Amino acid sequence: ARALLGVAGATLMPSTLALIRNLFHDPRERSLAIGIWGAMASAGAAVGPVVGGFLLEHFWWGSVFLINLPVMAVLVVVGVKLIPESKNPAPGPWDMLSVGLSLVGMIGIVYAIKETASHGLSWGPAVAAVVGVLGITWFVRRQLRLPAPLLDMRLFQHRGFSGAVLADLLTILGLSGLVFFLSQFLQLVQGRGPLEAGLAELPAAIGAVTAGLLAGFAARRFSVRSVVAGGLGAVGLALGTVTLLDQHTGYPLLGSMLLIVGVGAGFSFTVTADVILSSVPKEQAGSASAVSETAYELGAALGIALLGSIVTGVYRGFPTPAGIPAEVESAAHESLGGAVEAATALPAAQAGPLISAAQEAFVEGMRSAAGVGSAVLLAAAVAAWFLLRGQKLEDGIEHP
């Protein structure tokens, strides 16, 4: 079921971006449309944790999945009536070997990273890493030979396109750890409820919505590279403040950090999406959008694997208080949630020190991962500054 959700979700963003490319022939209107598109994505990401938190506090956990059914039903009915058809007139055949190679490559690399971080280097992860790299290499070489490739690698010959995709990939890689662990920090370390934690993350969405709507104007007023590099640099510096967090950090610092992350990401993602769409002919908009979406998914997979492994590696080394049963100690070292759950079976005199030790280790791991994420974002800002040199958003109206 989760795999099917991933497949269905992965079709959505490229399709909607390709529609925007084909519906709006005035570049300024297209920039605004992309800004609204990004703002709605950010707004949805903000509403999700709040609604999910409310449902978790008042209903069965499965309600967070069921709430999507009426939403999707409305979307299907409205979409059939309002969304126009848009497709490549010569899309070419599906290449299932390319699909298999991409899966083998990604699964092998992500598995190797996670297993090495959790259990150390051994033959299994090493073999998986080699198989993954070979799979990705074969995939790229095959795409360059196919007359109708699954993923058109020739798009990367455009420097602006390559710079925008790389910026997206590194941004998601650096941010994924924060997104993945911040909710745990707010709930399991600071003791907030699910609804309160969702509300606490709202500044990021507010910043992203505001910046996304202004991004096109800012990129034309200043320059593409200054807006993208500036946004990435701001996110990197904000992530750097996470290295200063502890269990008792007040919300003003957290909220300010999230607001800056939202503003920086809103500027960067909106402008890079505009650059990606503007770099290709409209009949290749779907392919370009698919490359952008692949960069998002690849960045998220690698980010969670890499930064998540850092958190896990630091966390699992924490010393447990004396007298803790072996089975409780084992469960506590699996995850912070496992420690909180396992502690319920202990007397208060043992449960408190165990949870405190686990929380301290988790925060230390999160700080380490945030430091790495900050370095990745700052490196992405430098790369964007050079790769997007001379890149401009279009101004002339494109005739269909």
N, C-alpha and C positions, 0 to 999 in steps of 0.2 A: 504493500500500500504506500509506503514511504517512497519507494522507487517511482511508482506511478505519479505521485504528487510532484516529484522532481521533474519527471518527463513533461508533465502538463505545464508546470510552472515555467520551465525553460522555453516553452514555445511563446509565452505571452509577451515578454519584453521585446524580443526582436520583431515580432509581428506588429506591435503597436508603434515602435520607432519607425519601421518601414512604412507604415501607413502615414505617419506624420511627414516623412520625406516626400511622399507622393501626393499628399493633400495640399501642402503649403509650398507654393512656388516662389513666394516672396521670402527671401532669406530672413528678413527682420521678423516677419510673422512666424516663420518656422522656429526662430530662436525663442520667441515668446511661447509658442506651442510646446517646445521641448522643455522650457522652464516650467510650464503648467504641468506637463507630464511628470517631470521630476518632483514637483511639489506635491502632486497627488500621491506619488509613490511614498514620499517621506511622511505625508499625513497618514496614509494607510499604515505605515510602519509604526507610527506613534499611537494610533488608535488601537492597533492590535493588542499590545501589552496591557493597555488600560481595560479594554473589553475583556480580554482573557483573565486579567486579575480579578475583575468583578465576578466573572463566571466561576472561577476557581474558589472564590470565597463564599459563593452562595449555591453552587450547583455541583453536579457530578463532573469529574475531570474531563470526561468525553464531550461535554458541552462545548469545549473550545474548538472541537472539530465540527460538530453538528451545526454550529452557528453559521458556518460557511455555506451550507446547503441552500438556504433561501437566497443568500446573496448571489451565489452562482446561478441559481435559477433565473433571477431577475436579469443578470448580466447576459445570459444566453438569449432570453427573449428580446431584450432591448438591442443586443448586438446584432442579431439577425436582421432587425429592421433598420438600424442606423449605420452599421459599419460597412463601408463600400469594399468591393473586391479589389485586391491589389496583389499582383504576383509577377514573377519573372516570366516573360513569354517563352523562354527556353531554359527551364530549370535544370534539365539533365536528370539522369537516373540516380536512385539511391545507391550508394556503395557500402554494402554491409561490412565488407572487410575493413574499410576506414572506420566505421562505427566500432567494430571490435577492437581495432588497434588503439583507438582513443580510450576506450574503457580499460583495456589491459594496461596501457601506459599510466593513466591517472591512478587506478587502483593500486598498481604496484608501487608507485612513488609515495602516495599517501600512506599506504600500509607500512612501508619501510620506515618513514619518518616517525610514525606513531609507535611502532614496535621498538625501534631503537631507543626512543626517549623513555619508554616505559620499562624495558627489560634489558637495555644495553645492546651493543652490537653483537650479532650472531649470524650464523649462516642463513637462516630463514629470511630476515630482513635484507641482508646483502643481496641474496638471489632475487628477491622481489624488486629491489632498487634497480638491479641490472636489467631485469625483464621490463620494468617500467620505462627506463630510459630507451631501451631498444624499441619498445612499442611506440613511444612518442617520435623517435627518430624515423622509424619506418613510416609512421603516419604522415609526417611532414614531407618526406621524400615522395610518397605516393601521391599526395595532393599536388605536388609540383608537376607530376607526370600526367595526371588524369586530365582529359579535355574538359570534363565537367566535375571539378573536385567537390567533395563534401564541404570543405572549408577552403576558400580561395586564398592561399598563402601569398599570391601575387599582390594582394591589397597592401601588404606590408612594404611594398616598394615606395609607397608614399610616406615621406618622413613624418608629416603631420599626423597621418593615420596611425603609424607605428607609435609615435610619442603619446598620442591620446590613449591608445589601448594599453600601453605599458603603464601609464599613469593610473588608469582604472585598476589594473591588476594589482599594482603595488599598494594602492590605497585600500582596496578591499582586504588584501593580505594583512596590512598593518592594523586595520580597524576590526577585523573579524574577532580577534582575541578579546578586545574591549567589549564588543557587543555580546559575545558568548559568555563572558564571566562577570559582567557588571551586574546583571540581574541576580546572580548568586551572591555577589558581594552585598548588594542592597538588602537581600532577604536573609541569607544565612549568616552573614557577618554582622550587619547593622540591625537585623531583627525587624525589618519592614515587612508588611503583608504584601501579597501579590499585587493588589490594586494600588497601594501606595508606591510600590516599586515602579509600576507602569507609569504613574503620574510623575515620578521623579525623573523619568527619562524624557519627558516632553520637551525640555529646552533644546535638545538635539534636533527634533523634528521642526520646532518653531524656527530655529536658525536655518535649517535646510530649505524649508518652504520659502522663507523670505529671500535668501540668497539665490535660490533657483529662479525666482521671478525677475531678479535684477541682473542675473549673470550675463545674458546676451548684451544688455546695455553696457555693462561694465567692460566686457571684452572688446566692444567697439570703441568705447571711450578711452580705454588704456591700451591693452593688447591681450591677445589670447594667452601668451606665455606668462605674462605678469599675473593674470587672474588665476590661471591654473596653478602655477608655481606658488603664488601667494597663498592660495587656498590650501594646498598640500602642506606648505610650511606651517601654516596656522594649526592644522590638524596635528602635525608632528609635534609642535611645541605643547599643544594641549595634552596630547598623550604623555608627554614628558612629565606633566604635573601628576599623572597617576602614580609615578614612582615615589611621590611624597605622601600618598594616602596611608592611613592606618584605620583601625577599627572605629575610631571615634572622630574621624574627619567630619566636619560639619557640612551641611548641604550647600551653603553658598559656594564653596570651592567646587564641589561636585557639579552643581548646576551651571556655574560659569564655564567649567571645562566642557560640559556637554553642549552648551550653546556655541562655543567656539568651534568644536568639532562639527556641529551641524552647519554653521555658516561656511566653514572652509570646504566641507564636503559638498555642500550645495553649489557653491561657485565652481568647484573643480568638475564634478560629475556632469553638470549641465553643459558647461562649455566643451568638455571632451566629447559628449554625445553629439553636440552640434558639429564639431570638427569631423567626427567619424562619418556622420551622414553627408556632410558637405564635400567630403574627399572622394566620393564615388558617384558614378552615374546613378540616376534614380532606379534603373532596373536592377542594380546591384545593392540596393538599400537593404534588402533582406539579408544578404550575405554579410554586409558590413555590420548590421545590427547583431547578427548571430556571432560574429567575431567578438563584438563588444560584450555580449552576454556570456560567451565562453570565457572571456577574461575575468568577468565577475565571478563565475562559478569556480574557475581555476584558482583565483585569488582567495576565495572563501575556503575552498578545500585545503589549499596549502597553508593558509593562515591559521585555520583551526588546528590542522595537524601540527604545524610548527610551534605556534604560540601556545596552543593547548598542551602540547608535549612539554613545553618549558614549565608551565604551571604545574602539570602533573608530576614532572621530575622533581621540582622543588618541594611540592606538597608531600609526596610520599616518604620523604626522608625525615619527617618530624618525629621527635621522640615522644612516646606515649608515657603517661604517668605509671608509676609502679603499681602492680596488683591488678592490671586490666586483663581480663581473660583473653586468650589467644584469638578466639573467633571474633570477639569484639574489636580487638586491635587490627585484625586483618580487614574487617569491614570498614573501619575508620580510615585506613590508609588507602582505600579505593577511591574515595571522593569525599568532599566536605559534606555533601548530602548524606553519604553513608555514615559519616562520623556522627552527625546530628541524630540520625535514625538509630544507630547502634547505642548511643548514649542513653536512650530512653530505657534500656534494660539495666542500667547501672544505678547504684545509689547516688544521691546528690553529691556526696563528697568526692566521688570519682567522676561523675558525669561532667561537672563544671570544669575541672582541669583538663579533661580530654577535649571538650569542645573548644576551650580557649586555645589549647595547643594547636588544634586543627585549624581554627580560624586564623591564628597568627601565621601558620605555614601557608595557608591559602593566599593571604594578603601578600606575603613575601613572594610567592610564585606569580601573583598578578602583577606586582611591581616589576619583577624581572621581565615578564612578557611585554608589559607596557613599554619598558625601556627599549626592547628590541623593536616593537612596533613603531615607536617614535623614530628610531634610527632609519627604519624602512621608509617611513613617510618623508623624512627630511632628504633621504637619498632620492626618492621619487620627485621631490620638488626640484632638486638640482638637475635631474635627468630631463624633466619637463621644460625647464628653462632653456636647455640647449636644443632638445629635439623639436620644440615648438617655435624655434626662432623664425621669425618672418611669417608665421602662420596668421592668417586673418579670416574672420567670418565674412561670408559673401554679403554684398549689398544689392547687386542688380537683380531684378526680377527674372526668374527662369521661366521661359515659355514652355508649356506642356506640349 
